[in-house]
Structure formats: C-alpha cells, structure tokens
Amino acid sequence: MSCSHLSLTRVLFALAGTMTLLAVVLGVTVSPWFLLLGVFVAANQWLFALVGACPASIVLGRTPCFRGEIQP
C-alpha cells in the first residue's frame, strides 16, 4: 500500500473532523452526553498544538505510513 501522499497532520485533521461530526450527530439524535466526545477531540487537538503529540498521533506514528514523522 502506497501512502506517500498522506501526511500525519492531514490524517489527524480528517480524523478529528470526522469524530467531531460524529459527536454532534450522536449528540442530537441519541443523547447529549455524546457531546463529551467532541470535548475530548478538542482537548486532543489542543494537546497536539501545544506539545506536538496526542494519543492519536502517537498511535498513527507507529504505523508504516507515518513511521518517523513524529517524535513523542
């Protein structure tokens, strides 16, 4: 599998956007408690901005596509 056109930051933005959209949809349709998922996503985005790593970036950084892109 060739994934040279992907960057870790781009994948993280896509993942965060998907999870935020999912949190809003589930919060409106199922339970408002799902909005806490959006809070968790936002906290991880701030963590990545301030420290340079978040749990998702560490996990994705260990995959063959992104190996060596981030140093936790």
All heavy atoms as TSV, in Angstrom:
chain	resi	resn	atom	element	x	y	z
A	1	MET	N	N	0.842	-1.189	0.000
A	1	MET	CA	C	0.000	0.000	0.000
A	1	MET	C	C	0.875	1.235	0.000
A	1	MET	O	O	1.752	1.390	0.826
A	1	MET	CB	C	-0.887	-0.010	1.230
A	1	MET	CG	C	-1.742	1.221	1.360
A	1	MET	SD	S	-2.749	1.098	2.843
A	1	MET	CE	C	-2.927	2.813	3.197
A	2	SER	N	N	0.654	2.104	-0.953
A	2	SER	CA	C	1.406	3.339	-1.033
A	2	SER	C	C	0.636	4.451	-0.333
A	2	SER	O	O	-0.504	4.749	-0.672
A	2	SER	CB	C	1.643	3.708	-2.496
A	2	SER	OG	O	2.245	4.963	-2.576
A	3	CYS	N	N	1.274	5.054	0.638
A	3	CYS	CA	C	0.613	6.147	1.359
A	3	CYS	C	C	1.544	7.345	1.451
A	3	CYS	O	O	1.499	8.100	2.409
A	3	CYS	CB	C	0.162	5.677	2.741
A	3	CYS	SG	S	1.448	4.859	3.675
A	4	SER	N	N	2.384	7.521	0.458
A	4	SER	CA	C	3.349	8.612	0.483
A	4	SER	C	C	2.695	9.979	0.302
A	4	SER	O	O	3.277	10.992	0.646
A	4	SER	CB	C	4.409	8.393	-0.595
A	4	SER	OG	O	3.788	8.370	-1.869
A	5	HIS	N	N	1.482	10.027	-0.220
A	5	HIS	CA	C	0.805	11.300	-0.427
A	5	HIS	C	C	0.100	11.801	0.821
A	5	HIS	O	O	-0.394	12.915	0.855
A	5	HIS	CB	C	-0.193	11.186	-1.585
A	5	HIS	CG	C	-1.310	10.234	-1.306
A	5	HIS	ND1	N	-1.148	8.865	-1.357
A	5	HIS	CD2	C	-2.602	10.451	-0.955
A	5	HIS	CE1	C	-2.301	8.287	-1.063
A	5	HIS	NE2	N	-3.195	9.212	-0.810
A	6	LEU	N	N	0.079	10.995	1.868
A	6	LEU	CA	C	-0.581	11.371	3.112
A	6	LEU	C	C	0.435	11.933	4.096
A	6	LEU	O	O	1.539	11.438	4.207
A	6	LEU	CB	C	-1.258	10.156	3.744
A	6	LEU	CG	C	-2.342	9.462	2.944
A	6	LEU	CD1	C	-2.787	8.194	3.657
A	6	LEU	CD2	C	-3.524	10.389	2.753
A	7	SER	N	N	0.028	12.970	4.818
A	7	SER	CA	C	0.854	13.447	5.911
A	7	SER	C	C	0.109	13.171	7.210
A	7	SER	O	O	-1.125	13.106	7.240
A	7	SER	CB	C	1.144	14.942	5.769
A	7	SER	OG	O	-0.021	15.693	5.998
A	8	LEU	N	N	0.844	13.018	8.265
A	8	LEU	CA	C	0.244	12.714	9.559
A	8	LEU	C	C	-0.708	13.828	9.986
A	8	LEU	O	O	-1.807	13.568	10.475
A	8	LEU	CB	C	1.324	12.495	10.607
A	8	LEU	CG	C	0.841	12.169	12.012
A	8	LEU	CD1	C	0.036	10.874	12.017
A	8	LEU	CD2	C	2.006	12.068	12.971
A	9	THR	N	N	-0.317	15.065	9.798
A	9	THR	CA	C	-1.159	16.188	10.190
A	9	THR	C	C	-2.470	16.181	9.425
A	9	THR	O	O	-3.538	16.414	10.000
A	9	THR	CB	C	-0.417	17.515	9.943
A	9	THR	OG1	O	0.847	17.464	10.598
A	9	THR	CG2	C	-1.211	18.686	10.475
A	10	ARG	N	N	-2.402	15.873	8.151
A	10	ARG	CA	C	-3.620	15.835	7.330
A	10	ARG	C	C	-4.570	14.734	7.786
A	10	ARG	O	O	-5.782	14.935	7.880
A	10	ARG	CB	C	-3.208	15.608	5.879
A	10	ARG	CG	C	-4.234	15.975	4.891
A	10	ARG	CD	C	-3.624	15.960	3.512
A	10	ARG	NE	N	-4.595	16.446	2.578
A	10	ARG	CZ	C	-4.383	16.564	1.303
A	10	ARG	NH1	N	-3.220	16.232	0.800
A	10	ARG	NH2	N	-5.320	17.009	0.514
A	11	VAL	N	N	-4.029	13.578	8.103
A	11	VAL	CA	C	-4.845	12.467	8.584
A	11	VAL	C	C	-5.438	12.800	9.950
A	11	VAL	O	O	-6.606	12.499	10.224
A	11	VAL	CB	C	-4.017	11.170	8.628
A	11	VAL	CG1	C	-4.773	10.060	9.329
A	11	VAL	CG2	C	-3.634	10.745	7.225
A	12	LEU	N	N	-4.664	13.449	10.818
A	12	LEU	CA	C	-5.182	13.830	12.128
A	12	LEU	C	C	-6.324	14.835	12.012
A	12	LEU	O	O	-7.313	14.755	12.746
A	12	LEU	CB	C	-4.066	14.401	13.004
A	12	LEU	CG	C	-3.082	13.383	13.545
A	12	LEU	CD1	C	-1.926	14.080	14.243
A	12	LEU	CD2	C	-3.761	12.412	14.478
A	13	PHE	N	N	-6.207	15.794	11.109
A	13	PHE	CA	C	-7.297	16.743	10.892
A	13	PHE	C	C	-8.548	16.036	10.392
A	13	PHE	O	O	-9.665	16.337	10.836
A	13	PHE	CB	C	-6.887	17.828	9.894
A	13	PHE	CG	C	-6.295	19.042	10.533
A	13	PHE	CD1	C	-4.932	19.200	10.616
A	13	PHE	CD2	C	-7.114	20.032	11.057
A	13	PHE	CE1	C	-4.372	20.311	11.201
A	13	PHE	CE2	C	-6.567	21.152	11.652
A	13	PHE	CZ	C	-5.193	21.297	11.727
A	14	ALA	N	N	-8.381	15.100	9.469
A	14	ALA	CA	C	-9.531	14.347	8.957
A	14	ALA	C	C	-10.177	13.508	10.058
A	14	ALA	O	O	-11.407	13.447	10.175
A	14	ALA	CB	C	-9.102	13.456	7.798
A	15	LEU	N	N	-9.361	12.865	10.874
A	15	LEU	CA	C	-9.872	12.061	11.977
A	15	LEU	C	C	-10.608	12.923	12.992
A	15	LEU	O	O	-11.711	12.582	13.437
A	15	LEU	CB	C	-8.722	11.308	12.651
A	15	LEU	CG	C	-9.076	10.439	13.846
A	15	LEU	CD1	C	-10.008	9.309	13.420
A	15	LEU	CD2	C	-7.815	9.880	14.475
A	16	ALA	N	N	-10.031	14.066	13.339
A	16	ALA	CA	C	-10.675	14.962	14.306
A	16	ALA	C	C	-11.987	15.514	13.759
A	16	ALA	O	O	-12.989	15.600	14.486
A	16	ALA	CB	C	-9.728	16.103	14.669
A	17	GLY	N	N	-12.006	15.875	12.494
A	17	GLY	CA	C	-13.239	16.375	11.893
A	17	GLY	C	C	-14.328	15.319	11.848
A	17	GLY	O	O	-15.502	15.606	12.138
A	18	THR	N	N	-13.943	14.101	11.520
A	18	THR	CA	C	-14.913	13.002	11.482
A	18	THR	C	C	-15.474	12.721	12.867
A	18	THR	O	O	-16.690	12.548	13.039
A	18	THR	CB	C	-14.253	11.737	10.907
A	18	THR	OG1	O	-13.759	12.031	9.605
A	18	THR	CG2	C	-15.235	10.595	10.837
A	19	MET	N	N	-14.612	12.683	13.863
A	19	MET	CA	C	-15.066	12.402	15.227
A	19	MET	C	C	-15.937	13.534	15.769
A	19	MET	O	O	-16.909	13.298	16.487
A	19	MET	CB	C	-13.868	12.166	16.146
A	19	MET	CG	C	-13.083	10.926	15.804
A	19	MET	SD	S	-14.072	9.418	15.724
A	19	MET	CE	C	-14.526	9.246	17.417
A	20	THR	N	N	-15.612	14.777	15.432
A	20	THR	CA	C	-16.428	15.908	15.869
A	20	THR	C	C	-17.804	15.857	15.222
A	20	THR	O	O	-18.828	16.065	15.891
A	20	THR	CB	C	-15.732	17.238	15.528
A	20	THR	OG1	O	-14.441	17.244	16.143
A	20	THR	CG2	C	-16.536	18.420	16.023
A	21	LEU	N	N	-17.846	15.584	13.936
A	21	LEU	CA	C	-19.130	15.461	13.241
A	21	LEU	C	C	-19.946	14.312	13.818
A	21	LEU	O	O	-21.154	14.450	14.047
A	21	LEU	CB	C	-18.894	15.252	11.741
A	21	LEU	CG	C	-20.126	15.186	10.858
A	21	LEU	CD1	C	-20.924	16.486	10.947
A	21	LEU	CD2	C	-19.726	14.915	9.427
A	22	LEU	N	N	-19.304	13.196	14.087
A	22	LEU	CA	C	-19.984	12.056	14.700
A	22	LEU	C	C	-20.532	12.419	16.082
A	22	LEU	O	O	-21.658	12.055	16.426
A	22	LEU	CB	C	-19.022	10.873	14.801
A	22	LEU	CG	C	-19.576	9.593	15.422
A	22	LEU	CD1	C	-20.659	9.001	14.515
A	22	LEU	CD2	C	-18.460	8.601	15.651
A	23	ALA	N	N	-19.760	13.164	16.870
A	23	ALA	CA	C	-20.204	13.576	18.201
A	23	ALA	C	C	-21.440	14.466	18.117
A	23	ALA	O	O	-22.384	14.301	18.905
A	23	ALA	CB	C	-19.081	14.309	18.933
A	24	VAL	N	N	-21.456	15.373	17.168
A	24	VAL	CA	C	-22.617	16.263	17.025
A	24	VAL	C	C	-23.845	15.482	16.574
A	24	VAL	O	O	-24.940	15.646	17.133
A	24	VAL	CB	C	-22.302	17.414	16.032
A	24	VAL	CG1	C	-23.551	18.190	15.679
A	24	VAL	CG2	C	-21.236	18.328	16.618
A	25	VAL	N	N	-23.684	14.610	15.594
A	25	VAL	CA	C	-24.816	13.817	15.100
A	25	VAL	C	C	-25.370	12.927	16.209
A	25	VAL	O	O	-26.583	12.868	16.433
A	25	VAL	CB	C	-24.416	12.994	13.857
A	25	VAL	CG1	C	-25.481	11.978	13.506
A	25	VAL	CG2	C	-24.146	13.918	12.676
A	26	LEU	N	N	-24.492	12.239	16.925
A	26	LEU	CA	C	-24.943	11.371	18.014
A	26	LEU	C	C	-25.520	12.183	19.167
A	26	LEU	O	O	-26.482	11.763	19.815
A	26	LEU	CB	C	-23.797	10.488	18.510
A	26	LEU	CG	C	-23.349	9.384	17.574
A	26	LEU	CD1	C	-22.100	8.695	18.119
A	26	LEU	CD2	C	-24.462	8.384	17.340
A	27	GLY	N	N	-24.963	13.357	19.413
A	27	GLY	CA	C	-25.485	14.218	20.475
A	27	GLY	C	C	-26.888	14.719	20.182
A	27	GLY	O	O	-27.718	14.844	21.085
A	28	VAL	N	N	-27.176	14.973	18.921
A	28	VAL	CA	C	-28.503	15.448	18.538
A	28	VAL	C	C	-29.499	14.304	18.452
A	28	VAL	O	O	-30.651	14.452	18.863
A	28	VAL	CB	C	-28.419	16.210	17.190
A	28	VAL	CG1	C	-29.790	16.494	16.627
A	28	VAL	CG2	C	-27.634	17.495	17.360
A	29	THR	N	N	-29.071	13.166	17.938
A	29	THR	CA	C	-30.019	12.079	17.689
A	29	THR	C	C	-30.147	11.070	18.834
A	29	THR	O	O	-31.222	10.515	19.026
A	29	THR	CB	C	-29.632	11.300	16.417
A	29	THR	OG1	O	-28.317	10.775	16.580
A	29	THR	CG2	C	-29.699	12.186	15.195
A	30	VAL	N	N	-29.068	10.826	19.584
A	30	VAL	CA	C	-29.107	9.769	20.593
A	30	VAL	C	C	-29.164	10.348	22.001
A	30	VAL	O	O	-30.135	10.150	22.723
A	30	VAL	CB	C	-27.893	8.821	20.451
A	30	VAL	CG1	C	-27.912	7.758	21.531
A	30	VAL	CG2	C	-27.873	8.185	19.073
A	31	SER	N	N	-28.105	11.041	22.394
A	31	SER	CA	C	-28.020	11.573	23.750
A	31	SER	C	C	-27.053	12.754	23.773
A	31	SER	O	O	-25.993	12.699	23.137
A	31	SER	CB	C	-27.520	10.493	24.708
A	31	SER	OG	O	-27.216	11.045	25.966
A	32	PRO	N	N	-27.383	13.799	24.510
A	32	PRO	CA	C	-26.461	14.933	24.622
A	32	PRO	C	C	-25.114	14.561	25.253
A	32	PRO	O	O	-24.141	15.285	25.103
A	32	PRO	CB	C	-27.207	15.929	25.510
A	32	PRO	CG	C	-28.624	15.529	25.457
A	32	PRO	CD	C	-28.654	14.060	25.177
A	33	TRP	N	N	-25.047	13.438	25.934
A	33	TRP	CA	C	-23.783	13.002	26.529
A	33	TRP	C	C	-22.719	12.718	25.476
A	33	TRP	O	O	-21.514	12.733	25.785
A	33	TRP	CB	C	-24.006	11.763	27.394
A	33	TRP	CG	C	-24.681	12.097	28.693
A	33	TRP	CD1	C	-25.992	11.927	28.999
A	33	TRP	CD2	C	-24.075	12.700	29.833
A	33	TRP	NE1	N	-26.238	12.366	30.268
A	33	TRP	CE2	C	-25.070	12.852	30.812
A	33	TRP	CE3	C	-22.781	13.122	30.134
A	33	TRP	CZ2	C	-24.824	13.395	32.059
A	33	TRP	CZ3	C	-22.531	13.677	31.379
A	33	TRP	CH2	C	-23.541	13.806	32.319
A	34	PHE	N	N	-23.124	12.435	24.247
A	34	PHE	CA	C	-22.146	12.192	23.187
A	34	PHE	C	C	-21.370	13.460	22.836
A	34	PHE	O	O	-20.322	13.384	22.195
A	34	PHE	CB	C	-22.824	11.630	21.932
A	34	PHE	CG	C	-23.072	10.156	21.999
A	34	PHE	CD1	C	-24.345	9.656	22.203
A	34	PHE	CD2	C	-22.033	9.257	21.865
A	34	PHE	CE1	C	-24.579	8.300	22.269
A	34	PHE	CE2	C	-22.243	7.888	21.930
A	34	PHE	CZ	C	-23.527	7.412	22.136
A	35	LEU	N	N	-21.853	14.618	23.255
A	35	LEU	CA	C	-21.116	15.852	23.001
A	35	LEU	C	C	-19.803	15.879	23.778
A	35	LEU	O	O	-18.890	16.619	23.422
A	35	LEU	CB	C	-21.975	17.067	23.343
A	35	LEU	CG	C	-23.226	17.223	22.469
A	35	LEU	CD1	C	-24.058	18.394	22.948
A	35	LEU	CD2	C	-22.853	17.381	21.008
A	36	LEU	N	N	-19.705	15.063	24.817
A	36	LEU	CA	C	-18.430	14.953	25.531
A	36	LEU	C	C	-17.337	14.377	24.629
A	36	LEU	O	O	-16.151	14.649	24.836
A	36	LEU	CB	C	-18.590	14.093	26.786
A	36	LEU	CG	C	-19.378	14.739	27.918
A	36	LEU	CD1	C	-19.557	13.751	29.051
A	36	LEU	CD2	C	-18.699	15.998	28.388
A	37	LEU	N	N	-17.719	13.597	23.637
A	37	LEU	CA	C	-16.751	13.102	22.660
A	37	LEU	C	C	-16.117	14.274	21.918
A	37	LEU	O	O	-14.908	14.287	21.678
A	37	LEU	CB	C	-17.427	12.143	21.672
A	37	LEU	CG	C	-16.580	11.618	20.515
A	37	LEU	CD1	C	-15.407	10.802	21.040
A	37	LEU	CD2	C	-17.440	10.793	19.577
A	38	GLY	N	N	-16.925	15.264	21.579
A	38	GLY	CA	C	-16.396	16.462	20.926
A	38	GLY	C	C	-15.430	17.222	21.824
A	38	GLY	O	O	-14.424	17.762	21.366
A	39	VAL	N	N	-15.719	17.255	23.114
A	39	VAL	CA	C	-14.819	17.899	24.077
A	39	VAL	C	C	-13.491	17.141	24.137
A	39	VAL	O	O	-12.418	17.753	24.169
A	39	VAL	CB	C	-15.485	17.969	25.471
A	39	VAL	CG1	C	-14.507	18.456	26.523
A	39	VAL	CG2	C	-16.717	18.847	25.427
A	40	PHE	N	N	-13.552	15.825	24.133
A	40	PHE	CA	C	-12.341	15.004	24.139
A	40	PHE	C	C	-11.504	15.249	22.882
A	40	PHE	O	O	-10.274	15.368	22.949
A	40	PHE	CB	C	-12.721	13.527	24.264
A	40	PHE	CG	C	-11.561	12.593	24.223
A	40	PHE	CD1	C	-10.691	12.494	25.281
A	40	PHE	CD2	C	-11.335	11.797	23.104
A	40	PHE	CE1	C	-9.604	11.621	25.252
A	40	PHE	CE2	C	-10.267	10.927	23.054
A	40	PHE	CZ	C	-9.397	10.840	24.133
A	41	VAL	N	N	-12.152	15.350	21.745
A	41	VAL	CA	C	-11.446	15.606	20.489
A	41	VAL	C	C	-10.771	16.974	20.542
A	41	VAL	O	O	-9.606	17.127	20.153
A	41	VAL	CB	C	-12.415	15.507	19.292
A	41	VAL	CG1	C	-11.750	15.991	18.019
A	41	VAL	CG2	C	-12.902	14.086	19.117
A	42	ALA	N	N	-11.493	17.975	21.031
A	42	ALA	CA	C	-10.922	19.324	21.130
A	42	ALA	C	C	-9.724	19.353	22.080
A	42	ALA	O	O	-8.711	20.010	21.795
A	42	ALA	CB	C	-11.991	20.310	21.601
A	43	ALA	N	N	-9.821	18.638	23.194
A	43	ALA	CA	C	-8.701	18.584	24.140
A	43	ALA	C	C	-7.471	17.945	23.488
A	43	ALA	O	O	-6.343	18.405	23.696
A	43	ALA	CB	C	-9.111	17.803	25.382
A	44	ASN	N	N	-7.687	16.915	22.688
A	44	ASN	CA	C	-6.565	16.278	21.989
A	44	ASN	C	C	-5.972	17.187	20.925
A	44	ASN	O	O	-4.761	17.169	20.690
A	44	ASN	CB	C	-6.997	14.940	21.388
A	44	ASN	CG	C	-6.991	13.844	22.409
A	44	ASN	OD1	O	-5.958	13.540	22.969
A	44	ASN	ND2	N	-8.144	13.268	22.659
A	45	GLN	N	N	-6.799	18.005	20.269
A	45	GLN	CA	C	-6.274	18.951	19.288
A	45	GLN	C	C	-5.407	20.005	19.974
A	45	GLN	O	O	-4.349	20.375	19.461
A	45	GLN	CB	C	-7.415	19.614	18.518
A	45	GLN	CG	C	-8.078	18.699	17.524
A	45	GLN	CD	C	-9.218	19.378	16.801
A	45	GLN	OE1	O	-10.075	20.008	17.425
A	45	GLN	NE2	N	-9.233	19.249	15.496
A	46	TRP	N	N	-5.844	20.485	21.124
A	46	TRP	CA	C	-5.039	21.449	21.876
A	46	TRP	C	C	-3.742	20.806	22.355
A	46	TRP	O	O	-2.685	21.434	22.340
A	46	TRP	CB	C	-5.829	22.020	23.053
A	46	TRP	CG	C	-6.650	23.195	22.659
A	46	TRP	CD1	C	-7.992	23.235	22.482
A	46	TRP	CD2	C	-6.157	24.495	22.360
A	46	TRP	NE1	N	-8.369	24.488	22.085
A	46	TRP	CE2	C	-7.263	25.282	22.011
A	46	TRP	CE3	C	-4.893	25.075	22.347
A	46	TRP	CZ2	C	-7.142	26.623	21.662
A	46	TRP	CZ3	C	-4.781	26.414	21.992
A	46	TRP	CH2	C	-5.885	27.159	21.656
A	47	LEU	N	N	-3.820	19.560	22.775
A	47	LEU	CA	C	-2.627	18.848	23.206
A	47	LEU	C	C	-1.624	18.741	22.060
A	47	LEU	O	O	-0.425	18.974	22.242
A	47	LEU	CB	C	-3.010	17.462	23.718
A	47	LEU	CG	C	-1.907	16.614	24.324
A	47	LEU	CD1	C	-1.377	17.278	25.597
A	47	LEU	CD2	C	-2.431	15.231	24.644
A	48	PHE	N	N	-2.113	18.424	20.866
A	48	PHE	CA	C	-1.228	18.327	19.703
A	48	PHE	C	C	-0.621	19.689	19.370
A	48	PHE	O	O	0.562	19.787	19.024
A	48	PHE	CB	C	-1.997	17.789	18.497
A	48	PHE	CG	C	-1.128	17.541	17.299
A	48	PHE	CD1	C	-0.331	16.412	17.226
A	48	PHE	CD2	C	-1.091	18.436	16.250
A	48	PHE	CE1	C	0.479	16.175	16.130
A	48	PHE	CE2	C	-0.285	18.211	15.144
A	48	PHE	CZ	C	0.499	17.084	15.086
A	49	ALA	N	N	-1.423	20.750	19.484
A	49	ALA	CA	C	-0.926	22.091	19.175
A	49	ALA	C	C	0.129	22.556	20.185
A	49	ALA	O	O	1.118	23.199	19.808
A	49	ALA	CB	C	-2.083	23.078	19.139
A	50	LEU	N	N	-0.065	22.226	21.442
A	50	LEU	CA	C	0.842	22.710	22.478
A	50	LEU	C	C	2.085	21.841	22.648
A	50	LEU	O	O	3.182	22.360	22.839
A	50	LEU	CB	C	0.097	22.791	23.819
A	50	LEU	CG	C	-1.042	23.810	23.883
A	50	LEU	CD1	C	-1.776	23.700	25.200
A	50	LEU	CD2	C	-0.515	25.211	23.672
A	51	VAL	N	N	1.921	20.538	22.588
A	51	VAL	CA	C	3.025	19.621	22.874
A	51	VAL	C	C	3.639	19.042	21.601
A	51	VAL	O	O	4.809	18.690	21.575
A	51	VAL	CB	C	2.534	18.481	23.806
A	51	VAL	CG1	C	3.639	17.494	24.107
A	51	VAL	CG2	C	1.958	19.049	25.082
A	52	GLY	N	N	2.836	18.919	20.561
A	52	GLY	CA	C	3.326	18.328	19.322
A	52	GLY	C	C	2.968	16.867	19.183
A	52	GLY	O	O	3.393	16.216	18.232
A	53	ALA	N	N	2.214	16.340	20.145
A	53	ALA	CA	C	1.793	14.945	20.080
A	53	ALA	C	C	0.486	14.785	20.845
A	53	ALA	O	O	0.206	15.527	21.777
A	53	ALA	CB	C	2.855	14.031	20.672
A	54	CYS	N	N	-0.300	13.843	20.403
A	54	CYS	CA	C	-1.531	13.476	21.095
A	54	CYS	C	C	-1.649	11.958	20.972
A	54	CYS	O	O	-0.891	11.336	20.226
A	54	CYS	CB	C	-2.741	14.186	20.499
A	54	CYS	SG	S	-3.138	13.708	18.820
A	55	PRO	N	N	-2.573	11.340	21.698
A	55	PRO	CA	C	-2.664	9.875	21.606
A	55	PRO	C	C	-2.837	9.358	20.176
A	55	PRO	O	O	-2.207	8.369	19.792
A	55	PRO	CB	C	-3.883	9.546	22.472
A	55	PRO	CG	C	-3.923	10.639	23.485
A	55	PRO	CD	C	-3.466	11.865	22.745
A	56	ALA	N	N	-3.652	10.026	19.385
A	56	ALA	CA	C	-3.860	9.572	18.003
A	56	ALA	C	C	-2.585	9.702	17.180
A	56	ALA	O	O	-2.274	8.828	16.366
A	56	ALA	CB	C	-4.990	10.364	17.353
A	57	SER	N	N	-1.830	10.776	17.371
A	57	SER	CA	C	-0.601	10.950	16.595
A	57	SER	C	C	0.454	9.923	16.993
A	57	SER	O	O	1.232	9.468	16.161
A	57	SER	CB	C	-0.047	12.362	16.772
A	57	SER	OG	O	0.416	12.568	18.085
A	58	ILE	N	N	0.468	9.537	18.257
A	58	ILE	CA	C	1.431	8.529	18.703
A	58	ILE	C	C	1.091	7.170	18.097
A	58	ILE	O	O	1.966	6.461	17.603
A	58	ILE	CB	C	1.470	8.471	20.237
A	58	ILE	CG1	C	2.049	9.784	20.778
A	58	ILE	CG2	C	2.283	7.284	20.728
A	58	ILE	CD1	C	1.904	9.960	22.273
A	59	VAL	N	N	-0.206	6.823	18.120
A	59	VAL	CA	C	-0.623	5.541	17.545
A	59	VAL	C	C	-0.396	5.530	16.038
A	59	VAL	O	O	0.158	4.575	15.483
A	59	VAL	CB	C	-2.101	5.249	17.886
A	59	VAL	CG1	C	-2.620	4.058	17.114
A	59	VAL	CG2	C	-2.263	5.021	19.383
A	60	LEU	N	N	-0.812	6.585	15.345
A	60	LEU	CA	C	-0.622	6.638	13.893
A	60	LEU	C	C	0.856	6.729	13.525
A	60	LEU	O	O	1.263	6.239	12.475
A	60	LEU	CB	C	-1.384	7.826	13.297
A	60	LEU	CG	C	-2.887	7.684	13.213
A	60	LEU	CD1	C	-3.532	8.993	12.764
A	60	LEU	CD2	C	-3.290	6.568	12.276
A	61	GLY	N	N	1.662	7.358	14.373
A	61	GLY	CA	C	3.093	7.473	14.111
A	61	GLY	C	C	3.808	6.139	14.113
A	61	GLY	O	O	4.911	6.018	13.587
A	62	ARG	N	N	3.202	5.129	14.695
A	62	ARG	CA	C	3.803	3.792	14.734
A	62	ARG	C	C	3.412	2.936	13.539
A	62	ARG	O	O	3.922	1.832	13.391
A	62	ARG	CB	C	3.404	3.090	16.022
A	62	ARG	CG	C	3.997	3.744	17.235
A	62	ARG	CD	C	3.588	3.058	18.497
A	62	ARG	NE	N	4.213	3.746	19.631
A	62	ARG	CZ	C	3.864	3.544	20.885
A	62	ARG	NH1	N	2.914	2.683	21.174
A	62	ARG	NH2	N	4.464	4.204	21.842
A	63	THR	N	N	2.522	3.425	12.693
A	63	THR	CA	C	2.133	2.670	11.510
A	63	THR	C	C	3.187	2.856	10.416
A	63	THR	O	O	3.923	3.841	10.415
A	63	THR	CB	C	0.753	3.127	10.981
A	63	THR	OG1	O	0.838	4.499	10.598
A	63	THR	CG2	C	-0.325	2.946	12.038
A	64	PRO	N	N	3.267	1.929	9.477
A	64	PRO	CA	C	4.290	2.032	8.423
A	64	PRO	C	C	4.192	3.311	7.579
A	64	PRO	O	O	5.205	3.826	7.123
A	64	PRO	CB	C	4.039	0.806	7.557
A	64	PRO	CG	C	3.364	-0.167	8.459
A	64	PRO	CD	C	2.548	0.662	9.410
A	65	CYS	N	N	2.986	3.838	7.403
A	65	CYS	CA	C	2.827	5.031	6.571
A	65	CYS	C	C	3.467	6.269	7.191
A	65	CYS	O	O	3.931	7.153	6.483
A	65	CYS	CB	C	1.353	5.318	6.326
A	65	CYS	SG	S	0.572	4.147	5.220
A	66	PHE	N	N	3.448	6.366	8.516
A	66	PHE	CA	C	3.894	7.589	9.183
A	66	PHE	C	C	5.085	7.368	10.096
A	66	PHE	O	O	5.424	8.228	10.885
A	66	PHE	CB	C	2.737	8.168	10.009
A	66	PHE	CG	C	1.486	8.364	9.219
A	66	PHE	CD1	C	0.362	7.592	9.471
A	66	PHE	CD2	C	1.424	9.292	8.208
A	66	PHE	CE1	C	-0.789	7.761	8.747
A	66	PHE	CE2	C	0.290	9.464	7.463
A	66	PHE	CZ	C	-0.832	8.700	7.733
A	67	ARG	N	N	5.725	6.232	9.986
A	67	ARG	CA	C	6.845	5.917	10.874
A	67	ARG	C	C	7.920	6.992	10.762
A	67	ARG	O	O	8.382	7.340	9.678
A	67	ARG	CB	C	7.426	4.563	10.519
A	67	ARG	CG	C	8.376	4.020	11.546
A	67	ARG	CD	C	8.789	2.600	11.234
A	67	ARG	NE	N	7.679	1.732	10.913
A	67	ARG	CZ	C	6.992	1.013	11.796
A	67	ARG	NH1	N	7.296	1.085	13.049
A	67	ARG	NH2	N	6.002	0.237	11.405
A	68	GLY	N	N	8.283	7.554	11.887
A	68	GLY	CA	C	9.348	8.562	11.912
A	68	GLY	C	C	8.878	9.973	11.662
A	68	GLY	O	O	9.672	10.888	11.717
A	69	GLU	N	N	7.572	10.201	11.418
A	69	GLU	CA	C	7.104	11.561	11.172
A	69	GLU	C	C	6.973	12.375	12.439
A	69	GLU	O	O	7.023	13.584	12.410
A	69	GLU	CB	C	5.742	11.541	10.452
A	69	GLU	CG	C	5.871	11.761	8.981
A	69	GLU	CD	C	4.524	12.029	8.333
A	69	GLU	OE1	O	3.904	13.047	8.629
A	69	GLU	OE2	O	4.123	11.195	7.525
A	70	ILE	N	N	6.734	11.725	13.555
A	70	ILE	CA	C	6.531	12.435	14.813
A	70	ILE	C	C	7.366	11.791	15.907
A	70	ILE	O	O	7.496	10.580	15.957
A	70	ILE	CB	C	5.049	12.485	15.198
A	70	ILE	CG1	C	4.839	13.475	16.314
A	70	ILE	CG2	C	4.514	11.138	15.575
A	70	ILE	CD1	C	3.401	13.870	16.503
A	71	GLN	N	N	7.911	12.601	16.733
A	71	GLN	CA	C	8.693	12.111	17.869
A	71	GLN	C	C	7.944	12.472	19.142
A	71	GLN	O	O	7.945	13.614	19.544
A	71	GLN	CB	C	10.087	12.755	17.884
A	71	GLN	CG	C	10.896	12.476	16.659
A	71	GLN	CD	C	11.197	11.015	16.486
A	71	GLN	OE1	O	11.382	10.282	17.447
A	71	GLN	NE2	N	11.235	10.563	15.242
A	72	PRO	N	N	7.271	11.506	19.790
A	72	PRO	CA	C	6.510	11.819	21.010
A	72	PRO	C	C	7.416	12.158	22.178
A	72	PRO	O	O	8.541	11.847	22.233
A	72	PRO	CB	C	5.737	10.541	21.285
A	72	PRO	CG	C	6.344	9.484	20.458
A	72	PRO	CD	C	7.170	10.128	19.408
